[in-house]
Amino acid sequence: MIYTFTYSIVLFFICFTQFAYSFEAPKFDWKIASQKYGVTIYKAEKDKKSGIIPIKFQTDLNYPPSRLLAILADSKRKVEWIPKLKSAKTVKLLSETKRIEHTIYNSPWPFDNREFLIQIDSYVDLKNREIISELHSISLPEVAVHKNNVRGTTYYGRVVVRGREPGKTYLEMTLLADFKGNIPTWIVNIVQRAWPKNMVKNIKRQLAKNDIIVPKTWLDMDVDSSKAYKPSYK
């Protein structure tokens, strides 16, 4: 049986009546670019429409799904682990399965900060202990671009969280986003190539913190929720 619920995330899902971008999950021909330190990073050809190189990675984490979901859902603390994130907040809670998020990212001088307005949809399969989330940019008349900011476009994003075995979680992230404005596409592509390694490193650091609060309702996502989990802080 499929269950659905919503949780917040970066980077970071599906269809709202006022969206400004034609949403369709793109198909990429993924090839393995590297396999180091337990992280598999994939590469694909540039997106023909945007000229942006899509990014994707997979990794296994030595923490249960409930703990990973706890940090993904905590909007207030996203600034602690999402690279260059300045702020994140929920603009609208559309339903139990949909929400709209607004994020602002710091940009180095002389570029303006970037902001994104995205819709997030999350789908939970408790039987297989899997959550699949998808995201894309939307446009809302009541959410104007902040002064001195440039609004980027997230064409597509996908996050997969799956319980592997007791105390272990599979994580997969895919992203196709454009910072827009006066940042050249080739610089965007260079920055995004480094994104998977930085993201995984930051997620592991956040997971290891001893003040992470895990909601009891998410313990059902763990492969063996009957045993108390004691993370290693090494």
N, C-alpha and C positions, 0 to 999 in steps of 0.2 A: 504494500500500500504506500502511496506517495503522500508525504506530508509537506506542507509549505509554510515558511515563515520568512521574515526579513531580518537581515542584519547588515550593518554598515561596513563599507570597505573602500583604499586608495583609489585603489588605483579604483581593489576596487570594483541596475540592470533591466528590461525589455519594453515596452511600447506605451506611449502616452499620447493622448489626442492632440497635444499642442507641440509635438516635437518638430524641429526644423530640419533635421537631417534624415535622409532616407536610411532606415535601419535594416540591415540584412547581414547576417553572420557571414563574413567573408571566408573564402576557402584559400588556404595557403599550402604550398608544397614545402612542408617543413623538413629540414635536414639538420642533423646534429652538428652544432658548431664547436662545442666543448663539453667535456665531462670531467669536472674537477671538484674536489672537496664535497662530493656527494650531491652536486648540482649539475643537472643536464640542461644546457642552454641550446636553443634551436635558432636556426636562421631561415629566412625565406626571402624571396625577391621583393623589391620595393612594391608597395601598393600603387597600382597604375593611376588611381585617381588623385592621391595626395602626394606621391613621391616619398612617403615615409616607409621606413623599414619596420615591419612588425616585430614584436619581441615575444618570446615565450620561454618559460623555464619550468622544470619539474624538480622536486626534491622530496626527500623523506625527513621528517623532523622527529626527534626523540621526545615528543610530547603528545598527549592525547588530543583528539579533535576539540574537545570542550575547552581546553586551555587556549588553543589557537583561535577559536571562535570568540573567546572572551576579549582578546586584544583587537581582533578585526572589528568587533562591534562597538568598541569604546571610542566614540568620536572625539571626546575631549582629550584623549591620550594619543591620538594618531600622530600628533606633532612629534612624539617621542621616537617614532620609528619609520615614518614615511619620509624618504629623502626630500629635503627642501620644502616640506609642507609648512605653511605659516598658520593656516586655520582650516577647520572643517566643521560643517554643521548641516543638520537636516533641515531643508527648506519646507518640504511637504511630506507628510505621511499619507500616501494615497490609499493604502489598504494594508492588510497584514502581510502582503507579498510585495508591495511596491513602495518605494520612497524616492524622493528627489534630494540630492546632496549638492552642496556648494563648497568648493575647496579653493584655496588661494595658495600659490607656490611662490617662494622667493626666487627672484632671478638676479644674477650678478649684474653689476653696472656695466654698460649703460642701458641694459634692457629693462623694460617694465615687468612688474610681477605678472604672473599668469594665473588665471582663474578658470575653473571648469564647473559647469552645471550639468549634472548627469542624473539619469534615472537608473535605479538599481532594482532588479528583480532576483529573488532567491528561491530555489527549489530544493527541498530536503527529502531524501529517501532514507528513512530510518532503517529500513530493512537492510540496505547495503551500507548504511552509515556514511552517506555521501551527500554533500551539498554542492550544487552547481549554481553559480551566480553569473549574470551577464549585465553589461552596462553599455550605455551610449549617451552621447550629448543630447540635450533637448534645449528648447528656448521657451522661456516664460516671460510675458510682458511685464509682470510685476517684479521680476528679478533683473535689474539693470546691471550692466558692467560697472564695477567700482571705478572711481576716478583713478587715473594713472595705471589702470590694469589693462591687460589684453586678454580676451577670452579665447581659450584654446578649444579644440574639438577632439573629443574622444569618439572615434568612429566605431570602435568595438573593444570590449574588454570581457574577459571570462576568467572566473576563479573556480577551481575545483578543490574541495577539501574532502578527504576520504580517510576513514579509520582503517589502518593497515592491520595492526595487531595491538595487544595491550601496550599502551604508552607510546604508540607511534602513529604518525599521520602523514599521508601523502598530500602534497600541495602542488598545484599547477596554476600558473598565471599566464594569461595571454593579453597583449595590449597593442592597440593601434591608435596612437594619439598624435595630434599635431599642435605644437605650441603657438602656431600662427604668428602674426605680427612681423617684425623685422628680423627675427632670428632665422638665418639661412637654414634650409632643409638639411644640408650636410652636417651642420652643427647639431641639429636635433638628433640626427641618426647616430652621431658619435656619442652623445650623452646617453641615448637610450640603449646603446650596446652595453654600457657599464651598469645599467639599471638592475638587471637580474641579480648580479653578485652583491650589489649594495643592499637590495631589498632583502635577500635571504639573510645576510649578515645582521641587518637591523631587526628582522623578525626573531631570529634566534636570541639576540641580546634582550629583546623585550620579553620573550617567553621565559627567560631565566630570572626575571625580576621576582622578588618574593612578595610583592603587593598586588599581584594579579588576582582579581576576584572572578571566580567562575560561577555563573548562575547554575543552580541545581537542575534546571530544565534541560540544560545542554549535556548533562552527563549521559543521557541516553545515546549520544553520538559516539561515546567511547566504546571500544571493542570489549572491554571488560570493566564496566562501571562499578562493579561490586567491590573492587579493590581500590583503596586510597592511593592516589598518585603522589609520589614524592620526587620532584624534579631534581636534577643534578645541576648545581651552580658552578661547576668547574669551567 
